[in-house]
Amino acid sequence: MGWFLGRDDSRLSFESPLNKLSGRIDEIVHGKAPAAAALLRFNQRAATVLSYVFLFALCPCVFKLPARNQPAIHSILRIPPNSLPQAIVHELAHFSIIDPVWLEDYGAACMLRFAYSERRFLRELCSLIQSRVHDVLPASELIEQYLPKGGISSPSILSNLINALEFKGYHNKILNAVSMSCEHSWILNVPLVQSDLTIPRGFSGIQSAILSVFKCTRSIRDGFNFPINLQRILEAKARVTLSVKGEVIHPILFTPNWYRELHLLLARCNSFTRLCWLKAVSGAWCTSARFAGAPSKKHCHVLPCVFGCNDSVDEICHYLVCPVLWQLARESLSLSESSVFVSERLCFCNPSIEKLNLLAFVHSLYHAVCNDAGCFGAEADLLSPAIVQDRAHQLCRNVRHLIRVG
């Protein structure tokens, strides 16, 4: 099984799979697949490398598994670190069709699925051990379920599996989820050991059903309040995006319940357009200002506006009003704008499909220019505005097919 026994068993057992996980994530990032395909690949090929070690234990704290989720998803989506709030990452299916698996939840679901499948044997084994050591070892040498420590600090495999069946430790979140929503009460309907659970419809097995229970504890979905909760998070993030050194650059106006109306329009767009809108609101453009000082990036200093605007730098706050970039978008899509205010362009006011298409176009064109060798010299320095604008005009034809117009 690839599991070490003895001292530091969990640490030694998780070390190699976690290295393999990092390699799989790098493969997905370098594959440059669309967001939905990349997230699906993460769920199917990256997270699953931990499945066999998750059967016996959860990942030790020394590896900081919770801290690996957020950077992994940002790398897969090819956006700057810490762009998306954690609450939004848990609701990515709202924008990209696919929700990424949260590694801790996946591990707990794997363990409970395995424990449930062997529940009768585990109970019998536990009872057998208890009967043999109960009157032999002092209480100081026993752990939960009165199982012996064996001189090892980490819990035994049997103890981990029994705790999962009894919803202890990390699995206690299941009880929290049941208290939050009665739709998850199916898992408490019958004792886990005595009889079989009835899996709700729509799930392939107990593991996927348990994952949905864990997701409830992280989700901002709260009945009919979900759009309101999401709107508050997006408003707070937009204020950060449109600020430089704490000062708001563009006035922001949110119409009451703006997201309810926008939600209906986003449902009519493809996932690419929805993600472009989310990236713009979250400040998730890969500008040199966002990556300033990062030695691994091509530009370790802040560039001027790539389209040649005077006294403007390479940052998203400028590109939301950049006249050259938006003129190229309007000409390519044959659309006009009734207002150039940023609140209108980000659809906080008077949202429309046309505004969403324009925003998706400027997002795509900017990144196409920044990744085009014809816009930069041999030393990665920006060429003259005339050359860049001419090249951008040529790239418009390649970008237009990504936007669903009409």
N, C-alpha and C positions, 0 to 999 in steps of 0.2 A: 504493500500500500504506500510505501515511501514515507512512513511515519517513524520517527525516532522514539525510542523508549528510554526512560531514565531521566537524569537531571537535564534541565533546559530543553525538554522534549519539544515543547511548543515552539520555542524560538528556532531551534534547529530545523524543525519540520516546515516552518513557514518561510524560511530564508530563501530557498531555491524557487518555490512557486511565486513569491513576490518579485524576484528578479525576472522570472518569465513573464509575469504580468506587465512589468515595465517595458519589456521587449515587444510584447504584443501591442501595447499602446503606441509605441514608436512606429510600429508597422502600419497601424491604422492612420496615424498622423501623416506619415509619408505617402500613404495611398491617396490622400487628398480627395476622398470620395465626398459626395454631397452629405449634408448633415444627417439626414434620416438613415442613409446607408451606413455611415460611419458609426452612429450610435447603435444601430442594430449589430454591427460587427463587434463593437465593444461588449454588448450583452452576450453575444454568442461565442466569441473567441477569446476575449480578454478576461472577463470576470470568471469564466468557467475554469480557468487554470487553477483556481483556488478551491474548487469544489471538493476534491478528495481530502484535503487537509481540514476543511470546514466540517467534515463529518465528525471529527473527534474533539475539536476545540475551536474557540473563536480566536482571532488573531491577537497575539500579545500586544500590550500597550506600547512596548518599546518600538514597534514598527509604525505606530501612528497611522493606522489604516484610515480613520475618518478624514485625516488631512490629505489623503491621496485622491479622494473622490473629486473634489473641486478642481484641482489642477489638471487631472486627467480629462475631465469633460471639457474644460477650456481649451486644452491642447487639441482635442479631437475636433472641436468646432473651429479651431484656428482663430481664436480671439485672445486678446490680452488677458493676463492673470487678473482674477478678482473683478472681472467685468460684470458678471451676473450674480445677483444675490442668491444665496443658497436656496431660499424658498422658490425662486424661479427655476433653478436647476431641477427641482423635484417636479416641476410642471412643464417640462420641455415638450411633452407630447401635445400640449396646447398649441405649440408653434411648429414643431418639427415631426409630428406624428408619433415618434418613438420617445419613450421615457428611458433614460439611462438607469441601469441597475445600480442601486446603492450597495456598496460592497459589504458593509456590516450587516445590512438586512439580508442580503443574499446568503451570507455565511450562516446567520441564525436560521434561515429557512432551510438550508441544506441540512443542518444539524438536526432540526426538529423532524424533518422528513425521514431521515435515517433512524432517529430514535423511535419515531412512531412505527416504522416498519418492523423494528425489532423489540417493541415495547414489552411483549410477554417474556421474552428471554432475558431482557435487562432487569425486569422486576424479580424474576426468579434468581438471577445471579446476585442481585443486590441482597435479597433475603438470605441466600446461602452464605454470603460473606459475613453478613451481620450476625448470623447464628454462630459462626465460628470464632469471631473476634470480639464479640460483645463483652464476654466475661474474661477475656485474656489481656487485652490492651487497656491502658489507662485512657481517660477521656482526652488527655492532652495529645494523644497519638491518633485521634480520630478527627475526621472532617465531617462535612454534611452527610446525611443518611448513615452516620456512624460507620463510615468506610475508613480503612486505615490510610494514613499519610504515606507510609513507606519511606520516610526520610526525605521526601521530595516536596518542594515548596508549591509546585503547580498542581492544580486539581487533577484527579485521575480521569481517564476517559469515561469510565462508568459514571462518575459523579457529574461530569458535564452533560451526559446524555439524560440522566435522571432529572437534573435541573431543567433541561429543556422541556421534558414532559410535564414538569410541575410548574412551568412558566416562572422560573426564578432567574435572577440575574438579568441579562439582556432580554431574555424572553418574557420578562414581566411587562414589556411594552405591549404585548398582546392583550393583557388585561386592560391597559390604558386605552387601547384602540376599541375594545368592546364597550368600555364606558363612554367613549366619544360617539360611537355609532352602533346601533343595534344590528345593522346589516352584517356585522362581524361576529355576532353571538353564536353562529353555527359551531364555532370551534369549542364552545363550552357546553353544547347541548348534551353530549354524552361523555362519560369518563374516558380518557384517552386509552386506558389500558384494557378496559373490559369489553369494549365493542368498537365497531368501525365508525369513523366519521362520515358524514354525508357531505361531500364536497359541493359547494354551490355551483350552479350552472355557469358556463363560460370559462371554467378553468380546466386545464389539462390534468392537473393532479394537485396533491396537497401542497407541494412546494410553491407553485405559482399562486395558489390561494393564500398561503401564509405571507408571501411577498406583498400581496395587496393589503393584508392586515397591517403589516409593518409600515407600508406607505401612508396609511391613514394617520399614523403618529407624526409624520413629517409634513403632511400636506397642509396647505393653507385653505383647502376646500372645507367650507363649513356651511353645508346646505346651500341655501340661496345667497349666502354672503360671500361666496367665492369671488364673483366679479369685483365686489367692494374691497375685499382683502387684497386681491391682485392689483387693483387700481392704486391703493395706498402705497404698495411696495414700488410700483412703477413710477409714481409721482416723486417719491423720495429719491429714487435712482436718477430720474431725469434732472432733478435740481443739482445733483452732483455732477452729472454729465455736462450741464450747461454752465458750470462754474469753473473759474481758473483761480487757483490759490484762494479758494473760499469766496470769491466775488462772482456773483451771477453776471454773466456776460450778456445773455439774451433774456428779456422779460418773458416770464412763463405765465400763460393763462390756461387754466383747466376749466372747461365747462362742467357743470354738475353731472355726475354719472357718465362721463365721457367714454369710459371703457365699455359700458354696456352697448352703446351704439357702435363703437369701433369693433367690438367682438363679432358682431354680425357681419361686418365688412371683411374682417380677417378670415372668417369661415369661407368666404367666396374666393379667397386668394389661394395660390399654391403655397406650399410650405417654404419655398425659397423667399417669396415676398414677405411672408410672416416673420421669418427669421431676420431678414434685412431690417424690418421695422424694429424688432426687439434689440438688435445690435445697435441701431442708431440711438434708441432711447437709453440704452445701457452704456453708451460710450465705448462700444466694443469694436471700434475701427482700429486697424493696425497702423496708426500714425507714428511718425518718429518722435513726436512729443510724448506719446503714450509709452514708448520704449526707450526714452532717452536714458543713456547711461548703461544700457544692457549690452555687454560685450559680445553676446552671441548674435546680435542683430547686425544687419548690413549697415545701418546708419546708427552710430552710437551718439550722434548729436542731433539737435532739432533742425530740420530743414525748413526753408521758407515754403510758402504755398507752392505746390508742384505745378500749378497752372499759371503762376507768375503774378499773382495779386501783390500789390505793393504793401509793405508794412504788415504782412500777414504770415503766420507760421503754419507749419504742417500739423494742425490739430483739428479735431472734429468740430469744435465750436465755430471755427472759421468756415469749414466746408458745408455747414448747414446753411450758410448764406453766400457762399462763393459764387459770384455772378457767372464766371466762365463755366464752371461745372454744371450749374443748373440750366444755363442756356443750351449747353450740349444735350442735356437730358430732354428739355422741352422740344428742341428741334428733332431729335431722334424719335421721340414718341408722338410727335405732332400733338402736343398738349400745351395748354396755357395755364397760368396760375392767376387766381383772383387776389391772392395775398402772398407776400414773401416773408411774413412773420414766421419765426421758428415754431411757435405753437400750432400754427396752421400746417406747416410742412410735416410736423411730427404727428398730426391728426389728433391733437388734444382739443382742437376746436374744428367744427365743421368737417369731419372726416369724410373721405371719399376714396373710391378705388383708384382714381386718377392720381391722387396725392400719394397713395401707397406705392403705385407703380413708379412714380417719379423718384421717390425715396429709395426704392430698390435699385433703380437705374443708377443714381448718383453713387450709391454704395458700391455697386459692381464696377462702375467705370473708374472710380478712384483707385480701387484695389487692382484693377487691370493695368492702370498706368504705373502704379508703384511696383508691380511685378514684371513690367515690360523692360527688357534690356535696351530697347530703342530710346528710352527716356533718360538713361543714365550713361555717364562716361566710364572710362576704364577704371577710375578710382572711386566708382560708386557715387560720383558727384552729379548733381542734377544738371541736365542740359538746358539750353535757353528756352524761355517760355514759348517762343514761336515753334520750336521743334516739338516740345511736349504737347502743345495744343494741337498741332497737326497730327501727331501720333494718336492723341486721344480721339480725334475725329475719326480716324481709321478704326480704332478699337470699338467705337460705338456700334458698328455693324456686328461685332462679335458678342457684345453685351446684350443687344436688343432681344435676342432669341430667348434669354433667360426670363424676360418679363412677359407675362401673359396679359396682353392688351385686348380689350373688347368685351 
